Amino acid sequence: MRKTGQPDQTPTHARYDVVIIGGAIMGSSAAWFLTDNADFDGTVLVVERDPTYRTASTSHTNSCMRQQFSTELNVRISQFAADFVKNFRSYMGNDDRVPDLSIHSFGYMYLADTDGFADVLRTNQKVQLAAGAATQLLSPDDIAARYPFYNVDDIKLGSINLVDEGYWEGNTVFDWWRRQARERGVEYVTNDVVAINRDSTGTRIDSVTLASGEVVSCGQLVNASGPRAARTAAMAGIDVPVEPRKRFSWLFRAEQPLDRDLPLTIDPSGVHVRESGGGTYQCGGHIAHDPAVDFDDFAMDQAFWEDHVWPVLAHRIPQFEAIRVQSEWAGHYAMNTFDHNAIIGPHHDVQNFFFLNGFSGHGLQQSPAMGRGTAEILTYGAYRSLDLTPFHYDRIIEGRPIVEDAVI
């Protein structure tokens, strides 16, 4: 693989073995894992429309991971992420420049205010424990004893896991994946794919056309374009049920900080809040009516904060009645409207079109396993580690959803 410098607009070659559309954390994970596979010796081009990643979902994340999912495969995907983060330098070839990372395991606290939701938490815990997670169920009294700052008057049950569940430095991982991938020969260009061209049989992607006019041939094509996944797939005549859904975030300082770490708390209302450090906290949520939005719509909704989010925070944690917002932003989930789970692997008819889409807010924590799996299937035509075939596109064609109940 040829070494390259910083991203440019024009590709160096007219053909690449793998072209990845989207250079945020999923595209860069796949690119890095390809370079880390001794059996892959091809050329890789990553096409990224905005190398600042200013509005990318990767840049707007909570940067947390959890094992509290309702499907075993999602639990195991996060377990690999935890191992990857805790052994980051080793995975990166023991490069002395790479920092040691850890997980601030303050956990996720799911709070149920109905018997029905409490039963869901109990069912999910069985799945999680069977997969090796350390999820605990807590009564309201248990919650009050451990975390006396909560108002639990209306709570039936809580669920928390304090092992490998909490904050990690996602942007550090992302930065190093890109840096090492480029050093190992992956070429990043600042450009946009405006057309995807099939061959004469219609069963393979022959090339992509860039906004700057170049036509680049490819052996395999990976759609890693986040909330724009449907737009990218449509250029190849393929439908994928992924929409940009707006998610609001606020960073605030409490006048009276809590006396212990705050788990990433998922209130029954859907509002979530977590420890950020130094008396600051990050919270988020979305409006009840959750439509698809324009790709460039990042406008805030001040009424949502005043009328819903802040009152919920003050009700659940009374010390959050007196807080001051320090910053705020809106980002996009790449929402898989079919079943809120990843869409990965090859298209059933267009043989060299690969999905890396639809993570529905779980992308950062799933990026190590998804990048590794994509590299494996591109190299071998099959998975060599964690079997991700249940998330293949054919389930959508056949109407076989894998429902994930634990979506925030």
Phi, psi and omega in degrees: 000135182281137177281144181231167178264223181286161181303143178232178181270328188255126178297150180283326185243164178270348181215143177226149177293322178227129171246125179250123178265108182113118184251015176287202194295326179289311180298320180288327175298312179299317180298314182295315181295329174298315180293337183272357181263115183297339181272356177256124180230027183269182178260145183229131173242129174251122179256116182235125184287332183221096183290354173280340181055029186300320182252007180293149176303326179304325184278347185249014188282159168287342182057046178235160175228154180212159174250001181277077174245169181262356179238138184301319183298320178295325176298313184291328176298317178289328177295322175293321177301317180297316178296320180297316181293315183291339179239037189302310182298321178298314178298330181271025174078023182054035175294121183298339180284339187279130181285156168283138181240164177213175177246126174278094191275069173278351175080168170254134176247105173274131180244126179252132179247007176226158177297324180297315180291324177299321177295324176298316179298321179294317179296316180296322180300322179299318177297316183294315179297321179297331179271000177099008177283167184246039184292135177243142172261135185236133172286166175305321178294321177298316181298314182297325180290320183278323186227077187293352179283344180284145163269113183247019183301328183253014186259136178265323187198150173236158178222129183213150174225121184257014179247116177055043180217112182156210187277142171216162185275078183298322182292330176294316177299313180302312181300318182286326173302312179297315184297310180292323179300316179295318179297331180271002172115355176292134181260123175256131174236143175272102187195181179223136175279123182250349177205144174240123192249123176277161176280184186294336179276342182078003184257359180218151171278127181268318186197170171236149176253130181266158180300332180278358173108342182291144171251120186246121177282151182216146173279319178219147182237131180244124176271103179236043190262025170056228181297345178268014185303319181293323177298316180295312181298323182298330178295339177261007182075027184242138177262133174223130188278064180238129181231148171284122178242132187281136176231132183260144178225148176223140170251125184224159176250135179268137176298323175239092181300153178292155185270006178203169181301141175262118173301160171290103189267124177256101179291151177303337178289344185102344175291137177233151182211144182218164172298138173237341175106146176066031181082010178248155184217152178242131179230164181200173178176184177215156181292154184300318173278113193242072185279164167296146181236167176294151182301332184255015181268103177235026181290141177279162177237095185294326180296328179296319176295308185294319188270340186230301190295308181298315176301322178296314179301314182294327177290314186284323180230092187306333177295345179270014171292325182251095181221160178231122178290130179260326177202162181207154179197162173241139176228181183238134163278143168270085192276121171278104185286351181283309181207014176062025179237165180301149170240113188222161175094188188279155169288149185287334180250316180272098199295331185250020173259120184243139179266144170212069198220169164072039188278352167056039178094358182255006193299315185300312183288340180265354187298322178299312182292322182288322176294317178298315181296319179297318178298321180294314184287331174291325184276316188249346186079008181200165177273140179252347181243263180270127182285111182257011182300331176301339181265012180289160185296333185299335179295330179287316178299322184269358178068042181246079181291146169253095190285126173255113182283332187268073177247131181259000000 
